[in-house]
Amino acid sequence: MIAIQLLTAATSGTREKARLTDAAQQFEAVFLQELLKPLQESGDSSEEKSPGTDTMSSYGTEAVAKAIAKGGGLGIARQIVAKVEIERQHQNGTVKNL
């Protein structure tokens, strides 16, 4: 019975960390997308644009930002996850001195 409770708690913690990591990566991707927007706009110097050019360019910038964030990006997501985990340890009273 205790083993099942421990396994359930561990699975729940793993799932929660995965959700936190995903949210942190999404945040970093949005941040990177905003950083990349000026580069996108500087490349749009041609006078003739088709109606879907802005949309496709925006999707491209979003895809690049997400890929960078998933690959580690600037380390923002990693720092967010670490800080949230430290805060949780403080709340649970299980802080480990480094």
N, C-alpha and C positions, 0 to 999 in steps of 0.2 A: 504494500500500500504506500509506504513512504517513498519507495523507488519510483512509483508511478507519479507521485506528486513532484518529486525532484525532476523527473524527465519532462513533465508538463511545464514546470517553471522554467527549465532550461530552454525548451522549445519556444515558449512564449518570449523569453528574453532574446533569443536568436531572431525571432520574427520581428520583434520590436526594434532591434538594432538594424535589421535590414531595411525596415521602413524609415528609420532615422537617417540611415546612409543614403537611401534613395531621395529623401526630401532635401538633404544637404547638397547632393549632387545636382538636383533640379535648381536649387537656389544658386549654386555656382554657375550653372549653365545660363541662367537668366542674366546673371552679372556679366559673364563673358560675352553674351550676346550684345549687351549694351556697350561693352568695350569694343566689340567688332563692328558695330553699326557705322561709325565714321569711315572705316575702311571700305565698307560696302558702298557708302554714298560717294566716296572719292572715285570709285571705279565706274560710276554711272555718269560719265561725262558725255556720252553720245546724245545727240539731239533727238534721234528717232528711237522711241521705245515702243515695244508692243504692249498691249494692255496687261498682260500677265507678268511682265518683266519684274516689277517691284515685288509681287507676291512670290515668284520663284526665287528671287534673290534673297528675300526675307527667310524663306524656308531653308535655303542653303546656309545662310548665316546661323540659323537656329540649329541645323544639323551639325555644323562645325563646332559650335559652342557646346552642344551636348556631348559630342565625341571627345572634346578636350576635357570636359568635366569628368566623364566616365574614366578617362585614362589618368586621372590624378590632377589634372588642371593646374591651378595655382596653389592647391593645397588648402583652399578655403573649406571645402566639404570635410576634409580630414580633421581640420581644426575644430569645426563645429561639432562633429561627432565626439571628439575627445573632450571638449568642454562640457557637453551635455552629459556624458558619462561620468565626469568628475562631479558635476552637480548632483546627479542621481546617487552617487556614492556618499556624498555629504548628507543628503536627505535620508539615506538608509543607515547612516552611521558606520559605513564600511570603507572609510577613506584609508587608502594606503599611502604612507609617506614615501615620497620619492627620494 
